[in-house]
């Protein structure tokens, strides 16, 4: 399967790329800021190519998708690009933070899907997986911009599923707290805001998860791999919660 991974320079994107490489996907990796890390990952796993673009820029995305398909159409697309801004009430959320969150988390996914669809239709069986969040299913206080961007992905995924039918399967994964560098930074900010140590905040947050621990990037990557595969042949338009029992 020829698969384009958007956001492969991030920790989760890299885990997904490694998992797919182990399952013999022909991989094209996208990144934006950490290009050196992206190239190192490509060398490590034997990716076919690396491509760089800002997913907020429509013309760059159009060019990226074309370049990914020059040697034949892709049959898989994974969108993992995203930002997770500092927790804030809607009343105190700046327009810049709102716009940037929507642009990267939602509009970037829309642009990649939009321009990939014609190629995916010719590369049957084809599948798309978009990384959302549990906050795309139920958004808490102080996470309005992030939650809105992830809720929007649900609408995008369900619309494409109904429009494309059996030609292209599309699903989303909704991870809960994942033990990644980005989440650790977020926990540190939250701990500081409530005046407790990071260690105590992590313990409190972990205690809220029935499974008793945080999700690992590799575990999320395995679900993405499954959704791309023929084993998920009747799944489309679904949002798969990966939360360790936390609702």
N, C-alpha and C positions, 0 to 999 in steps of 0.2 A: 504494500500500500504506500503510495506516495503522499506524504503528509507534510503540511506547512504548520509550524508551531509559532504562533505570534506571542511574543513575550518570553522567548526561551532564555533570555539573559537574566531573568529573575529566578529566585530559588525554586519556586514551584514549577515554572516553565522548564527549568533545567532537569528537574526530577522527572517530569513528563517526557522530555526528550530522551533521557536515559532509558526509561521504561520502554518507550516505543522502539528505540534502537535495538534493545535486547529482543524485541519481538519482530525484528527484521523489517521495520518500516524504512522506506527510503525517505530521509528527512531533509527538509529545508527549514533553516532556523532563522527567525527574525529577532532582532534586538534594536534598542535605540541608544541608550546611554552607555552601557557596559559592553562596548564592541569587542574589546580585547578578551573579556571573559567569554563572550559568545564564540569567538574564533577558537579559543582554547577548548571549549565544550565541543565544538564541531570536530576538532582534531581528535578529541578523546573518543567520541562515539562514531566517527566516520560519517558525519552528515555530508550530504551532497553539496550544499551551498549555504552561505549565510547572507542575509539581506538586512539592510538598515533602513528604517523610516520612522517618522513621527506619525502615529496612528491618528492624530488630530487633523492631519493634512490630507484632504481628499485626493489631490493629485499624486502625492507620494504613495498613498495606499494603492491607487489604481496602477501605478508603475510597479510597485512591489508585487502585486498579484500577477501582473503580466510576466514579470521576470521569473516568478516561481513556476510559471506554466510554460516557459519557452521550450523545455525539453519534453513536453507532453503534459496532459492535464493532471492536476492533483486529484486525489480521491478522498483526502482527509484534510480537515482544517480544525485546528485547536486555537482558541483565543484565550490567553491567560493574562494579557496586559491589563494593568489596573493600578489605581492609587487608592490609598486609604487615609483620608485626611484626619487631622486632629479632631477629637470629639468636640462638638459644639452644638448649641441649640440653633434652631432655624433662625430665631431672632438675631443671633450673633454671627451667623454664617455670612461671610463676605460673598459678593457676587463673583469675584474671581475664583474663590475656592469652589463654589457651586459649579461654575461654568467649566473649570478644568476637570472636576470629578466626572461630570456628565460627558465631557468630550472624550476622555480616555476610557472610562469604564463602559460607556454605552455607545456613543457615536462611533468610536473606533471599531467596536464590534460590528455595528451596522455597516460601516464602510467595507470592512474585510469580507463580511458575508455577502454584501451586495455585489462586489466585484468578483468574488470567487464563484458565485452560483453558476454562471455560464460554463465554467470549466468543470465544476463538480458534476453537472448534469451529463457531461460526456465521459465521465470517468467512473461509471457505475461498477460496483456498489459504492456509494459515496456517503460520508458522514461528517457532521460538524459537532464539535463539543465546545461549549462556552463555559468558562469558569465564572460562576456567580458567587453567592454567599448565602448563609442562613439569613442574613439581613435583607436578602432579596425575597425572602418568604414572609418575614415578620420584622419590621424595623423598629428598634427601640428608640427611646429618647436620646437626644444628643448625636444622632447618627443620620440626620435627615438627608444630607447630600449623598452620602455613600449608599444609604438604603434606597433612595429614589433611583440612583443609577443602576443598582442591582435589580430592583423591581422592574425597571424598564427592560432588562434583559429577558425577563420572563415573557413579556409581551412580544419581544422580537422573536424569541425561540418558538413560541406557540404559533405566531403568524406564519413563519417560514415553514413550520411543520405542516400546516394546513395547505399552504400554497404549493409546496413541492411534492407532497404525498410520498409515494414509495421511491421516487427518484433520488431523494436526498433525505437521510435521517438527520435530525438535529436535536440535541439534548443539552441540558445544563447540569453542572454539578454545583452543589451549594455547601461548601465546607463550613464547618464550625471553626472554633479557634484552632489554628494550626501552629505547631511549634516550629516557627520559622524566624529568621532574623527580623523581618518586618513586624511580626506580631510581638516579638520581644521588645522592640522599640516602642510599640504602641502601649504595651503593658507598663513600660517604664514611665511613659507620659502620664498614664492614668494613675499610677501609684503616687507620683509626685503631686498630682492634682488633689488627691484625697489625703495626702500627708502620711502615707505608710511606706514601708520598705517594698522594694520590687519583689523580694522573696515572699513577703506576706500577701501581696496582691496576687501573685501567681498561685499561691496555695488556695486563696479564697476562690479564685476563678476556676481552678481545677476541681475544687470540691463541688462546683455546680454541675459538673458533667457526670452523669450516671456511670459512664464507662471508667471514670476515674483518672483519665489522662487526656492529653491533647492529641489531636490528629497529627500524623506525620506526613510530610509532603509525598513520600513514596506511596502511602496508602491512597491519597487522592489521585496520584498518577495511575494507580492500578485501576481505579474506577473509570478514569478517562480512557484508558486503553481498552477496557471492556466495552465502553459505549461506542468506540470506533469500530469494534470488531463485529463479525457476523453473528457472534453469540448474542448480541443485542439487536438482532434483526427486526424485532417487532416493536422496539422502543423508539418513539419519536415524540417531540413536544413535551418531554418530561423534565422536571427539575428534581434531581436526585440529592436529597439531604444526606450529608455525611457529618453527623454531629455527635456521635457517641451517646445518643439517647437524649440529648438536650433539646428541649422544644421551647 
